[in-house]
Amino acid sequence: IFEYFSKTKLFDLESVRYYFSPRAPEELYKLDGSLQNLRFVGNWDNLNVFENPDALERVYVSHEVRAPGKAAGMFQKLLSDPSIPNKYVLMERDVLDRFQKINQLAVPTSADSDVVSNVDVQPNIVRFQVDMSAGGLVVLSDVWWPGWGASIDGQRTEIWPVNGGLHRGVYCPAGTHRIELFYMPAKLLLGIQVSLATLITIVAYATLVPLLRKVLVEGR
């Protein structure tokens, strides 16, 4: 919700689809030229609602990854180059070198050959299906963060920080695949492991102690 704001590419990259403002459309459009393409769609709780047609899709596919000249120039390049992410995405040089050793991007047969469908977004898990004509990077326009994991068709795979960590990507081969990204922080995983170990110890104790007592009694 903004009293006043300038629309920037950062909002588009983060898939900000709707803006809320107490200002009338005519008043808002006069404030800043960047707001001219926002479309007024209605009112909600005494606020005017505007749709951003430039908002990036929640999930998209890229077949080209580049590294900026230097890490410090990542966000400058990201915000100034109109080809990102429509033609290519960015990774830091060391990340890109490791990515290219493991994965092989391929050129699709046409611009519309990759299809993302059945997107289901929940607080701690995102599921969707992709139909890839060639191997590529499937990107979710959410911030990369430790603790998130991913799987393709049930098999664990690595999540890559894309566009300076503003997005997270998963390499996906050609074909139709089901992708899941889920939040499983290390502390939670450790807690589950400790709980399972404790449960196993309790079950073993409850099972073995009576047997041991029986053997000792019968052996007298």
C-alpha positions as CSV (number, residue, x, y, z in Angstrom):
1,I,0.0,0.0,0.0
2,F,1.5,3.3,-1.1
3,E,0.6,6.9,-0.5
4,Y,3.2,7.7,-3.2
5,F,5.7,5.5,-5.0
6,S,7.7,5.1,-8.2
7,K,7.2,1.9,-10.2
8,T,10.6,0.3,-10.8
9,K,11.8,-2.9,-12.5
10,L,12.4,-4.4,-9.1
11,F,8.7,-4.5,-8.5
12,D,8.2,-6.2,-11.8
13,L,10.9,-8.8,-11.1
14,E,9.3,-9.6,-7.8
15,S,6.0,-10.3,-9.6
16,V,4.2,-7.4,-7.8
17,R,0.9,-7.7,-9.7
18,Y,-1.3,-5.3,-7.7
19,Y,-0.7,-1.9,-6.1
20,F,-3.0,-0.2,-3.5
21,S,-3.2,3.5,-3.1
22,P,-5.6,6.0,-1.5
23,R,-5.1,8.3,-4.4
24,A,-7.5,8.5,-7.4
25,P,-6.2,7.1,-10.7
26,E,-6.0,10.5,-12.4
27,E,-4.0,12.0,-9.4
28,L,-1.7,9.0,-9.2
29,Y,-0.9,9.0,-12.9
30,K,0.1,12.7,-12.7
31,L,2.6,12.0,-9.9
32,D,5.1,9.9,-11.9
33,G,5.4,8.8,-15.5
34,S,6.4,5.3,-14.3
35,L,2.8,4.8,-13.1
36,Q,1.1,5.5,-16.4
37,N,0.7,1.9,-17.5
38,L,-0.9,0.7,-14.2
39,R,-4.5,-0.3,-14.9
40,F,-7.2,0.8,-12.4
41,V,-9.3,-2.3,-11.6
42,G,-11.5,-1.2,-8.6
43,N,-11.7,-0.4,-5.0
44,W,-11.0,-2.4,-1.8
45,D,-11.5,-1.2,1.7
46,N,-11.3,2.5,0.7
47,L,-8.2,2.0,-1.4
48,N,-7.9,2.1,-5.2
49,V,-6.5,-1.1,-6.7
50,F,-4.1,-1.0,-9.7
51,E,-2.9,-3.9,-11.8
52,N,0.7,-4.0,-13.0
53,P,0.8,-5.5,-16.6
54,D,4.6,-5.8,-16.5
55,A,4.7,-8.1,-13.5
56,L,6.8,-11.1,-14.1
57,E,5.1,-14.5,-14.1
58,R,5.6,-16.4,-10.8
59,V,7.4,-19.2,-12.7
60,Y,9.3,-18.8,-15.9
61,V,11.9,-20.6,-18.0
62,S,15.3,-19.4,-19.3
63,H,17.7,-21.1,-21.6
64,E,20.6,-18.7,-21.2
65,V,22.6,-17.7,-18.1
66,R,25.3,-15.1,-18.0
67,A,27.5,-13.6,-15.3
68,P,27.8,-9.8,-14.9
69,G,31.2,-8.2,-15.2
70,K,31.7,-8.1,-11.4
71,A,29.5,-9.1,-8.4
72,A,29.1,-5.4,-7.4
73,G,27.4,-4.7,-10.8
74,M,24.8,-7.5,-10.5
75,F,21.9,-5.3,-9.5
76,Q,22.9,-2.4,-11.7
77,K,22.9,-4.9,-14.7
78,L,19.7,-6.5,-13.5
79,L,17.7,-3.3,-13.3
80,S,19.2,-1.6,-16.4
81,D,19.1,-4.4,-19.0
82,P,15.6,-4.8,-20.6
83,S,16.7,-8.3,-21.8
84,I,16.6,-9.7,-18.3
85,P,14.8,-12.0,-17.7
86,N,13.1,-12.3,-21.1
87,K,16.2,-13.4,-23.0
88,Y,18.6,-14.4,-20.2
89,V,19.2,-14.5,-16.4
90,L,22.2,-13.7,-14.3
91,M,24.3,-15.8,-11.9
92,E,27.4,-14.8,-10.0
93,R,30.5,-16.1,-11.8
94,D,31.5,-18.8,-9.3
95,V,27.9,-20.1,-9.2
96,L,27.6,-20.1,-12.9
97,D,30.9,-22.0,-13.4
98,R,29.6,-24.7,-11.0
99,F,26.2,-24.7,-12.7
100,Q,27.7,-25.2,-16.2
101,K,29.9,-28.1,-15.0
102,I,26.7,-30.0,-13.9
103,N,24.0,-28.9,-16.3
104,Q,23.7,-28.3,-20.0
105,L,21.3,-25.6,-21.2
106,A,19.9,-26.1,-24.7
107,V,18.2,-23.8,-27.2
108,P,14.4,-24.4,-27.5
109,T,12.7,-25.0,-30.8
110,S,10.6,-21.8,-30.4
111,A,10.0,-19.1,-27.9
112,D,6.7,-20.6,-26.8
113,S,7.8,-24.2,-26.6
114,D,8.1,-24.3,-22.8
115,V,4.9,-24.5,-20.9
116,V,4.4,-24.0,-17.1
117,S,1.1,-25.1,-15.7
118,N,-0.8,-26.2,-12.6
119,V,1.1,-23.7,-10.3
120,D,0.1,-24.3,-6.7
121,V,1.6,-21.8,-4.2
122,Q,1.4,-22.6,-0.5
123,P,3.3,-20.9,2.5
124,N,6.0,-23.6,2.6
125,I,5.7,-25.4,-0.7
126,V,5.3,-24.5,-4.4
127,R,4.3,-27.2,-6.9
128,F,3.9,-26.9,-10.7
129,Q,4.3,-28.8,-13.9
130,V,6.6,-27.9,-16.8
131,D,6.8,-29.2,-20.4
132,M,10.3,-28.5,-21.7
133,S,11.3,-28.8,-25.3
134,A,14.9,-28.5,-24.2
135,G,16.9,-28.5,-21.0
136,G,16.6,-25.2,-19.2
137,L,16.5,-23.3,-16.0
138,V,13.0,-23.1,-14.4
139,V,12.9,-20.0,-12.2
140,L,10.6,-19.1,-9.4
141,S,10.4,-15.3,-8.8
142,D,10.9,-15.7,-5.0
143,V,14.0,-14.8,-3.1
144,W,16.6,-17.5,-2.8
145,W,16.9,-18.5,0.9
146,P,18.7,-21.3,2.8
147,G,16.5,-24.0,4.0
148,W,14.6,-24.4,0.7
149,G,14.8,-27.7,-1.1
150,A,13.6,-28.9,-4.5
151,S,12.7,-32.1,-6.3
152,I,11.9,-33.1,-9.9
153,D,9.6,-36.0,-10.3
154,G,10.3,-36.9,-6.7
155,Q,14.1,-36.8,-7.0
156,R,16.0,-34.2,-5.0
157,T,17.8,-31.5,-7.0
158,E,19.7,-28.3,-6.3
159,I,18.3,-24.8,-6.1
160,W,20.4,-22.1,-7.7
161,P,20.4,-18.4,-6.8
162,V,19.4,-16.4,-9.9
163,N,19.5,-12.7,-10.6
164,G,21.5,-11.8,-7.5
165,G,19.4,-14.1,-5.3
166,L,16.1,-12.3,-6.1
167,H,15.0,-15.5,-7.8
168,R,15.7,-19.2,-7.4
169,G,16.1,-21.7,-10.2
170,V,16.1,-25.4,-10.8
171,Y,17.7,-27.1,-13.8
172,C,15.1,-29.2,-15.7
173,P,15.8,-31.6,-18.7
174,A,13.6,-31.8,-21.7
175,G,10.2,-33.4,-21.3
176,T,7.2,-33.1,-18.9
177,H,8.1,-33.0,-15.3
178,R,6.6,-32.2,-11.9
179,I,8.7,-29.8,-9.8
180,E,8.3,-29.1,-6.1
181,L,10.1,-26.5,-4.0
182,F,9.7,-26.9,-0.2
183,Y,10.9,-25.3,3.0
184,M,12.9,-27.6,5.2
185,P,15.3,-25.6,7.5
186,A,18.3,-27.4,9.0
187,K,17.1,-26.8,12.6
188,L,13.7,-28.4,11.8
189,L,15.4,-31.4,10.1
190,L,17.7,-31.8,13.1
191,G,14.7,-31.7,15.4
192,I,13.0,-34.4,13.4
193,Q,16.1,-36.6,13.5
194,V,16.5,-36.2,17.2
195,S,12.8,-37.0,17.7
196,L,13.1,-40.1,15.6
197,A,16.2,-41.2,17.5
198,T,14.5,-40.7,20.8
199,L,11.4,-42.6,19.6
200,I,13.6,-45.5,18.5
201,T,15.4,-45.6,21.8
202,I,12.1,-45.6,23.7
203,V,10.7,-48.4,21.6
204,A,13.9,-50.5,21.9
205,Y,14.0,-50.0,25.7
206,A,10.3,-51.0,26.0
207,T,10.9,-54.1,23.9
208,L,14.2,-55.3,25.1
209,V,14.0,-54.8,28.8
210,P,11.0,-57.2,29.3
211,L,12.8,-59.8,27.2
212,L,16.0,-59.4,29.2
213,R,14.1,-59.8,32.5
214,K,12.4,-62.9,31.2
215,V,15.8,-64.5,30.2
216,L,17.3,-63.7,33.6
217,V,14.3,-65.2,35.4
218,E,14.3,-68.4,33.4
219,G,18.0,-68.8,33.7
220,R,17.9,-69.0,37.5
